[in-house]
Amino acid sequence: MDSRSHGITTIDTGYGDRPRFCAAYLVVQDGRAAFIDCGSNDSVPRMLAALEAQGLARDAVDWLILTHVHLDHAGGAGALMRELRNARLVVHPRGAPHMIDPSKLVAGATAVYGEAAFARHYGTLLPVPSERVVEATDGHVVKLAERPLLCVDTPGHARHHIAVWDAASRGWFSGDIFGLSYREFDTAQGAFIVPTTSPVQFDPGEMRASLRRMLAAEPAAVYLTHYGRVDEVQRLGADLLEQVDAMVALARECDADPARHARLVAALTALYVERARRHGVAGAQVRVPQLLAMDIDLNAQGLEVWLDHAKR
């Protein structure tokens, strides 16, 4: 096995029918395995195929660790756990009830996407038996064979978010707290990164604190859900902190506008286009709005929810 891989396999979950958009990870140590995040129900065959490709049986999987319960990360958890009879599911205490009874997740997502779109993207969410769910408070350690995986409370994107520190690789499995970085935007300057402030629990102060806590570990790499391993972590972390401040400033500027959402989408688009242009992304004026359209809209929504909460 490649020593740089540290037993870590990136799995393209196929979420949204877009390649290299949403990742989960398989970590293998001494013949035992853990999945970190899992995509949707449609991702389950890909997860099992990745396990088989490593020559491992399903009963070799001890853990499914969820960074948070947003459905692109956790929608397939119940279906996957049904296939992994020996595994336990590890999740933030705030997320655990939604894995045991996913009805509120279903209701919330259906309200956003509509019943037809929800059924198409997510299918039926299966519950995970409560006795198989482990609540990961800050500092909880998951033992994979003798390899410790440290769960750290990292709010900012969501209040039920953990990041997982793997000392063996000196890497973070970051879920959404360390932003998103699509490989289409890589240049000679390295990876291009953008924060993700999707609704409904974005908090800029908490996001900054979580980012600084992660950077303080001096990681060699971060394993993003969107998408894959990135290096140059200190540079990327500084970019994220700078952008959070810029995005908050834009949100405040747009707040009083009756067309707040449209104006904020335009302002965020301009911010990311200019940063991508300076990063050397060819055709940034066209490619950024195309590839980041959904993320920009969600970021605008997240900022707006935060603005409205701050007024209460």
C-alpha positions in Angstrom: 0.0 0.0 0.0 1.3 3.5 -0.9 2.7 4.9 2.3 1.3 8.3 1.5 -2.2 6.9 1.4 -2.0 5.7 5.1 -4.7 3.2 4.3 -7.2 5.9 3.1 -9.3 5.4 0.0 -11.3 8.3 -1.5 -14.7 7.0 -2.7 -16.7 9.1 -5.2 -20.3 8.6 -3.9 -21.8 9.6 -7.2 -24.1 12.1 -5.4 -25.9 14.4 -7.8 -24.7 12.4 -10.8 -21.6 14.7 -10.8 -18.2 13.1 -10.8 -15.7 14.2 -8.1 -18.4 16.2 -6.3 -19.1 14.3 -3.1 -16.6 12.0 -1.4 -16.7 9.4 1.4 -13.6 7.7 2.8 -12.6 4.2 3.7 -9.8 3.9 6.3 -8.2 0.5 6.7 -5.9 -0.5 9.6 -4.6 -4.1 10.3 -7.5 -5.6 8.4 -10.2 -3.6 10.1 -12.1 -0.8 8.4 -14.0 2.4 9.0 -16.1 4.5 6.6 -16.2 8.3 7.1 -19.4 9.7 5.6 -21.4 7.7 3.1 -23.4 9.7 0.6 -27.0 8.8 -0.1 -28.8 5.5 -0.6 -27.6 5.4 -4.2 -24.0 5.5 -2.9 -24.2 2.3 -0.9 -23.1 0.0 -3.8 -20.0 2.2 -4.3 -19.1 2.0 -0.6 -19.4 -1.8 -0.7 -17.4 -2.0 -3.9 -14.6 0.1 -2.4 -14.5 -2.3 0.5 -14.4 -5.3 -1.8 -11.6 -3.7 -3.8 -9.5 -3.7 -0.6 -10.1 -7.5 -0.3 -12.2 -6.9 2.9 -15.5 -8.6 3.9 -18.4 -6.5 5.2 -17.9 -7.8 8.7 -14.4 -6.2 8.7 -16.1 -2.7 9.1 -16.2 -1.6 12.7 -17.3 2.0 12.2 -19.3 4.4 10.1 -18.4 7.9 11.3 -20.6 10.8 10.1 -19.1 14.3 10.1 -22.7 15.6 10.2 -26.2 14.4 9.1 -26.8 16.6 6.0 -28.1 14.1 3.5 -25.2 14.3 1.0 -23.0 13.0 3.8 -25.4 10.8 5.8 -28.5 10.0 3.7 -27.4 6.4 3.1 -26.4 5.7 6.6 -29.3 3.5 7.5 -29.1 1.5 4.3 -25.3 1.0 4.6 -25.6 0.0 8.3 -28.0 -2.7 7.2 -25.2 -4.2 5.1 -22.5 -3.8 7.8 -23.8 -6.1 10.6 -20.7 -5.6 12.9 -20.4 -1.8 12.5 -21.5 0.9 14.9 -22.4 4.5 13.8 -20.6 7.4 15.3 -22.2 10.8 15.1 -22.4 14.1 17.0 -24.9 14.0 19.9 -27.1 16.5 18.2 -27.2 14.3 15.1 -27.8 11.0 16.8 -31.6 11.4 17.2 -31.9 12.0 13.4 -30.2 8.8 12.6 -32.4 6.8 15.0 -35.5 8.5 13.7 -34.9 10.3 10.4 -38.5 11.6 10.1 -37.4 15.3 10.8 -34.6 15.0 8.3 -37.1 13.8 5.7 -39.6 16.6 6.5 -37.0 19.3 6.4 -35.5 18.1 3.1 -38.9 17.5 1.6 -39.9 21.1 2.4 -36.8 22.4 0.6 -36.7 20.1 -2.5 -40.4 18.9 -2.8 -41.6 15.3 -2.5 -40.7 14.2 -6.0 -37.2 15.6 -5.9 -36.6 14.2 -2.5 -37.7 10.7 -3.5 -35.5 10.9 -6.7 -32.3 12.0 -4.8 -32.7 10.3 -1.5 -35.3 7.5 -1.6 -36.4 6.1 1.8 -34.2 6.9 4.7 -33.8 3.9 7.0 -33.4 4.3 10.8 -30.3 3.0 12.6 -31.1 1.0 15.8 -30.3 3.1 18.8 -28.1 0.4 20.3 -25.7 0.7 17.3 -25.4 4.5 17.6 -22.4 6.1 19.5 -22.6 9.8 20.4 -19.2 11.5 19.8 -18.8 14.4 22.2 -15.7 16.6 21.8 -12.6 14.5 22.3 -14.3 11.1 21.7 -11.7 8.6 20.4 -12.8 5.9 18.0 -10.3 3.0 17.9 -9.8 1.4 14.5 -7.6 -1.6 15.5 -5.0 0.4 17.5 -5.4 3.5 15.3 -7.1 6.4 17.2 -9.5 8.6 15.3 -10.2 11.7 17.3 -13.7 13.3 17.0 -13.6 17.1 17.5 -16.7 19.3 17.8 -16.4 21.8 14.9 -19.5 24.0 14.6 -19.9 26.8 12.1 -21.4 25.0 9.2 -23.8 23.0 11.4 -24.1 22.7 15.2 -24.0 18.9 14.8 -20.7 18.8 13.0 -17.5 16.9 14.0 -14.2 16.7 12.2 -12.1 13.6 12.6 -8.3 13.8 13.3 -6.2 10.9 12.1 -2.7 11.1 13.7 -1.4 8.4 11.4 -1.8 10.6 8.3 -1.8 13.9 10.2 -5.0 14.6 8.4 -8.5 15.9 9.1 -11.6 14.4 7.7 -13.4 17.7 7.6 -17.0 17.2 6.3 -18.0 20.7 5.3 -16.3 22.8 8.0 -13.1 23.2 5.9 -15.0 24.4 2.8 -15.2 22.9 -0.6 -12.5 22.5 -3.3 -13.4 21.1 -6.7 -10.6 19.6 -8.7 -11.7 21.4 -11.8 -10.4 24.6 -10.2 -6.9 23.3 -9.4 -4.1 25.4 -11.0 -0.3 25.6 -10.9 -0.9 27.5 -7.6 -2.6 24.5 -6.1 -6.2 24.0 -4.9 -8.9 26.7 -4.9 -11.2 26.7 -1.9 -14.5 28.3 -0.9 -16.3 28.2 2.5 -19.7 26.5 2.7 -22.3 28.4 4.8 -25.3 26.4 3.8 -28.5 26.9 5.9 -29.7 26.7 8.5 -26.9 26.8 11.2 -24.1 28.9 9.8 -22.3 30.9 12.4 -19.2 32.8 11.3 -17.6 33.1 14.8 -17.9 29.4 15.3 -16.6 28.7 11.8 -13.5 30.8 12.4 -12.9 29.1 15.8 -13.3 25.6 14.3 -10.9 26.5 11.4 -8.3 27.9 13.8 -8.5 24.8 16.0 -8.0 22.5 13.0 -5.0 24.6 11.7 -3.4 24.5 15.2 -2.9 20.8 14.8 -0.5 21.6 11.8 -2.2 19.0 9.5 -0.4 17.6 6.5 -3.7 17.2 4.6 -7.4 17.7 4.8 -9.8 15.1 3.4 -12.8 17.1 2.1 -16.2 15.8 1.2 -16.3 18.2 -1.7 -13.8 16.9 -2.9 -10.9 14.8 -2.0 -7.5 15.3 -0.3 -6.0 18.8 -0.3 -2.5 19.8 0.9 -1.1 23.3 1.6 -3.5 23.4 4.5 -2.2 26.5 6.1 -2.7 28.5 2.9 -6.1 27.1 2.3 -7.1 27.8 6.0 -6.0 31.4 5.7 -8.0 31.7 2.4 -11.1 30.4 4.2 -10.8 32.7 7.2 -10.4 35.7 4.8 -13.4 34.7 2.8 -15.6 34.2 5.8 -14.9 37.8 6.7 -15.5 39.0 3.2 -18.8 37.0 2.9 -20.1 38.4 6.2 -19.3 41.9 5.0 -21.2 41.4 1.8 -24.2 39.9 3.6 -24.4 43.0 5.8 -24.2 45.3 2.8 -27.0 43.5 1.1 -29.2 43.0 4.1 -31.5 46.0 3.7 -32.1 45.4 -0.1 -35.6 44.1 -0.9 -33.9 41.9 -3.5 -31.4 40.7 -0.8 -31.0 37.1 -2.1 -30.4 38.1 -5.7 -28.0 40.8 -4.8 -26.1 38.5 -2.4 -25.9 35.8 -5.0 -24.4 38.3 -7.5 -22.0 39.7 -4.8 -20.8 36.2 -3.9 -20.4 35.2 -7.5 -18.2 38.3 -8.1 -16.1 37.5 -5.0 -15.4 33.9 -6.1 -14.8 34.9 -9.7 -12.2 37.4 -8.8 -10.5 35.1 -6.3 -10.5 32.3 -9.0 -9.1 34.7 -11.6 -6.2 35.6 -9.3 -5.7 31.9 -8.6 -5.1 31.4 -12.3 -8.4 29.6 -13.1 -8.9 29.8 -16.9 -12.3 31.2 -17.9 -13.2 32.0 -14.3 -15.9 34.4 -15.4 -17.9 31.6 -17.0 -16.7 28.5 -15.1 -17.2 29.7 -11.5 -20.9 30.6 -12.0 -21.4 27.3 -13.8 -19.7 24.9 -11.4 -20.5 26.8 -8.2 -24.1 27.8 -8.9 -25.7 25.6 -6.4 -23.1 26.3 -3.7 -23.4 30.0 -4.2 -27.1 29.9 -3.8 -26.8 27.8 -0.6 -24.1 30.1 0.7 -26.4 33.1 0.2 -29.2 31.3 2.0 -26.9 30.4 4.9 -25.8 34.0 5.3 -29.4 35.2 5.1 -30.5 32.8 7.8 -27.6 34.0 10.0 -28.5 37.6 9.4 -32.1 37.0 10.4 -31.2 35.0 13.5 -28.9 37.9 14.6 -31.8 40.3 14.5 -33.9 38.3 17.0 
